[in-house]
Amino acid sequence: MGGFSIWHWLIVLLVVVLLFGTKKLRNVGSDLGSAIRSFRKGLQEDESTEKKQIDDASNRGSETPAQKSPSETRND
C-alpha cells in the first residue's frame, strides 16, 4: 500500500484523456499557463510599485529638513 507506481499514473492519465479529450486538456493547459503568467506579471508590477514608493519616501525624507519639536522652538 505504498506510493503509486508508474502504471497507476499511466492508467489515471489514460482515463483523464478518455473523459476530457486532448483538445479540452490542451485548452485547460493553455489557460493555466496564461493565468500563471498573469499572476507573475502582477507580482512583478506590485514589487516595482512598492520599490518606487520606498524610493520616493526616502528621497522626500532626505530633501526636507528635520522639523523641530515644539519644545525646541519655545522661547523661554
C-alpha positions in Angstrom: 0.0 0.0 0.0 3.0 2.3 -0.5 3.1 5.0 -3.2 1.7 4.9 -6.6 3.7 3.2 -9.3 4.2 4.4 -12.9 1.5 2.1 -14.0 -1.1 3.7 -11.7 -0.3 7.1 -13.1 -0.5 5.9 -16.7 -3.9 4.4 -16.1 -5.1 7.7 -14.4 -3.7 9.7 -17.4 -5.5 7.4 -19.9 -8.8 7.7 -18.0 -8.5 11.5 -17.9 -7.7 11.7 -21.6 -10.7 9.5 -22.4 -13.0 11.5 -20.3 -12.0 15.0 -21.4 -10.3 14.5 -24.7 -7.0 16.0 -25.8 -8.4 19.3 -27.1 -10.1 20.1 -23.8 -6.9 19.2 -21.9 -4.8 21.4 -24.2 -7.2 24.3 -23.6 -7.0 23.8 -19.9 -3.2 23.7 -20.1 -3.0 26.9 -22.1 -5.5 28.7 -19.8 -3.5 27.6 -16.7 -0.2 28.8 -18.4 -1.7 32.2 -19.1 -3.1 32.5 -15.6 0.3 31.8 -14.1 2.0 34.3 -16.5 -0.6 37.0 -15.5 0.0 36.2 -11.8 3.7 36.6 -12.1 3.3 39.8 -14.0 1.1 41.2 -11.3 3.6 40.3 -8.6 6.4 42.0 -10.5 4.3 45.1 -11.0 3.4 45.1 -7.3 7.1 44.8 -6.3 8.2 47.6 -8.7 5.4 49.8 -7.3 6.4 49.1 -3.8 10.0 49.7 -4.5 9.2 53.0 -6.2 7.1 54.1 -3.2 10.0 53.3 -0.9 12.5 55.2 -3.1 10.1 58.2 -3.2 9.7 58.2 0.5 13.4 58.0 1.1 14.0 60.8 -1.4 11.4 63.0 0.3 12.9 62.4 3.7 16.4 63.4 2.6 15.2 66.6 0.8 13.2 68.1 3.6 15.0 69.4 6.8 14.1 67.8 10.0 11.3 69.6 11.9 12.0 70.7 15.4 9.7 69.6 18.2 7.5 72.2 19.8 9.6 72.1 23.0 12.7 73.1 21.0 11.0 76.1 19.3 9.8 77.7 22.6 11.5 80.8 23.6 11.6 80.9 27.4 
